[in-house]
Amino acid sequence: MNYAWISAYKKGNVYAFNNRANQSDANDYYENGSIYADRVLSDLIKIVHPELLPEYKLTYLKKLD
């Protein structure tokens, strides 16, 4: 599928839940994301409205290059 026509892709604003890994090198989002829903929500707020959380560093989401 060609994603070049999607605005977020054109602007480089594509994110994935692969910012953290646990001790077994597995994606930590699937193990702890439901426990720490506040962190997931904070990640989403930081992406959509970065001015609301200027000092926050993304926990689970990572911007794709």
Contacts in CASP RR format, 6 or more apart in sequence:
PFRMAT RR
TARGET T0000
AUTHOR 0000-0000-0000
METHOD contacts of the structure
MODEL  1
MNYAWISAYKKGNVYAFNNRANQSDANDYYENGSIYADRVLSDLIKIVHP
ELLPEYKLTYLKKLD
3 9 0 8 1.000
4 10 0 8 1.000
8 14 0 8 1.000
12 63 0 8 1.000
12 64 0 8 1.000
13 47 0 8 1.000
13 63 0 8 1.000
14 63 0 8 1.000
14 64 0 8 1.000
15 47 0 8 1.000
15 61 0 8 1.000
15 62 0 8 1.000
15 63 0 8 1.000
15 64 0 8 1.000
16 61 0 8 1.000
16 62 0 8 1.000
16 64 0 8 1.000
17 27 0 8 1.000
17 29 0 8 1.000
17 30 0 8 1.000
17 60 0 8 1.000
17 61 0 8 1.000
17 62 0 8 1.000
18 27 0 8 1.000
18 29 0 8 1.000
18 62 0 8 1.000
19 29 0 8 1.000
19 58 0 8 1.000
19 59 0 8 1.000
19 60 0 8 1.000
19 61 0 8 1.000
19 62 0 8 1.000
20 27 0 8 1.000
20 28 0 8 1.000
20 29 0 8 1.000
20 59 0 8 1.000
20 60 0 8 1.000
21 27 0 8 1.000
21 28 0 8 1.000
22 28 0 8 1.000
22 31 0 8 1.000
22 32 0 8 1.000
28 60 0 8 1.000
29 40 0 8 1.000
29 60 0 8 1.000
33 39 0 8 1.000
33 40 0 8 1.000
33 60 0 8 1.000
36 59 0 8 1.000
39 59 0 8 1.000
39 60 0 8 1.000
40 59 0 8 1.000
40 60 0 8 1.000
42 53 0 8 1.000
42 56 0 8 1.000
42 59 0 8 1.000
43 58 0 8 1.000
43 59 0 8 1.000
43 60 0 8 1.000
43 61 0 8 1.000
44 61 0 8 1.000
45 52 0 8 1.000
45 53 0 8 1.000
45 56 0 8 1.000
46 52 0 8 1.000
46 53 0 8 1.000
46 56 0 8 1.000
46 58 0 8 1.000
47 58 0 8 1.000
47 61 0 8 1.000
END
